[in-house]
Amino acid sequence: MIAKVTAKAMDRVLQVNLEKRHRQYLYRSRVNISSGCSAVVNADGKQLYNFCSNDYLGLASHGDIAQAFKQGVDKYGTGSGASHLISGHSEAHEHLENQLAEFTKRPRALLFSSGYMANMGVISALVGRHDLVLQDYLNHASLLDGGLLSRAAFQRFKHRDTENLDAKLSAADGARKLVVTDAVFSMDGDLAPLEDIATVAARHNGWLMVDDAHGFGVLGSSGGGLIEELNLSIDQVPILMGTLGKAFATYGAFVAGSEALIETLIQFSRNYIYTTAPPPAIAVATSASLKLVQSEQWRRDKLNQLIARFRSGALQIGLQLMDSKTPIQPVLMDADQTGQKVLEISGKLRDSGFMVGAIRPPTVPEGTGRLRITLSANHSEEQVDALLDALDRCR
Ligand SMILES: *Cc1c(COP(=O)(O)O)cnc(C)c1O
């Protein structure tokens, strides 16, 4: 009896915030997908064109990766059974780590269970109470949360602004200074000026960490991300992080860098140590995926053609785009009533057969809202044209 009363009291408190979120048009709800991730999905019983996945290369439905996954399960079963430091570290993990090290041209790589965990785990292992962490204003939530968790002094520099970063580093007196940035910004699709950031960080003895969750697979001549495209060395970017659930179409994340960096993470990263190792079969599947990412250049070529087609079509009908050459193509809303308007338009698009991201605060700054459209190599030109027609009709 007492437990019931307590739960009710808690619910009354929670309900206030839930209702507030509704009133602000910020309430989130989930869609039930009853098909695999592909260009067309079945969402709540309706066939929709999927323009909101991060499956940029269209590999999530690839038979070779599925086959490898099955073979991995046949060989290793389902769960890993323990954390990496106990008995969960499989030869399949080790093999993939070696492949990722080679892929990123770094001495070593280390797998994490997810990108969120990797970012929390890296930052809090590298800096603490007497240190400083400096982050781009629009960094991914997992990087910001990692900074807060680390207990280092926490500052943000203006988006893509190396002068502002320089000024903040000049004024800083942390023992260690960690500079952190997305390579491709996840909500805007624009790129960090990595070369300049690396120069500024090095000038102040700062350590640079780059999260290229959206660049790996998509940018660079073999899918090695913005680091490969700009040919940045380990001296310029000593801490490189990527995720495996986006273009790689499996699950998990990795950090690549020096022997000392990787050993430090194995010894001190709580998010690495105190969690169950991912199923080995996922590592087997990711090895198959990595092979396709590197060898099937046509996927990047096609993706780039679709991006160009979308942008020129969108500009013709007067949509407000951002400065993005990546598959992340946000369409901005006018400044007033953004949350409501984003929901209204994405609802209309859904009725017309298109699924796009309706992005509202706190994912993007207060008072802004956007449709987040993402393109994939398994879209067709006709589907992109049809999306543009629907956007024209629904706005
Ligand atoms: C998606 C994303 C992450 C989180 O990766 P998960 O594997 O999904 O946890 C981290 N950083 C950026 C920039 C991302 O876009």
PDBQT file of the ligand as one rigid body, heavy atoms in Angstrom, charges set to zero:
ROOT
HETATM    1  C1  LIG A 401      25.785   9.204 -32.999  1.00  0.00    +0.000 C 
HETATM    2  C2  LIG A 401      26.890   9.988 -32.420  1.00  0.00    +0.000 A 
HETATM    3  C3  LIG A 401      27.543   9.555 -31.261  1.00  0.00    +0.000 A 
HETATM    4  C4  LIG A 401      27.034   8.406 -30.447  1.00  0.00    +0.000 C 
HETATM    5  O1  LIG A 401      27.318   7.189 -31.033  1.00  0.00    +0.000 OA
HETATM    6  P1  LIG A 401      26.429   5.919 -30.656  1.00  0.00    +0.000 P 
HETATM    7  O2  LIG A 401      27.235   4.773 -31.130  1.00  0.00    +0.000 OA
HETATM    8  O3  LIG A 401      25.138   6.075 -31.375  1.00  0.00    +0.000 OA
HETATM    9  O4  LIG A 401      26.251   5.937 -29.172  1.00  0.00    +0.000 OA
HETATM   10  C5  LIG A 401      28.636  10.247 -30.838  1.00  0.00    +0.000 A 
HETATM   11  N1  LIG A 401      29.068  11.352 -31.502  1.00  0.00    +0.000 NA
HETATM   12  C6  LIG A 401      28.445  11.819 -32.590  1.00  0.00    +0.000 A 
HETATM   13  C7  LIG A 401      28.950  13.048 -33.270  1.00  0.00    +0.000 C 
HETATM   14  C8  LIG A 401      27.327  11.155 -33.072  1.00  0.00    +0.000 A 
HETATM   15  O5  LIG A 401      26.681  11.625 -34.121  1.00  0.00    +0.000 OA
ENDROOT
TORSDOF 0
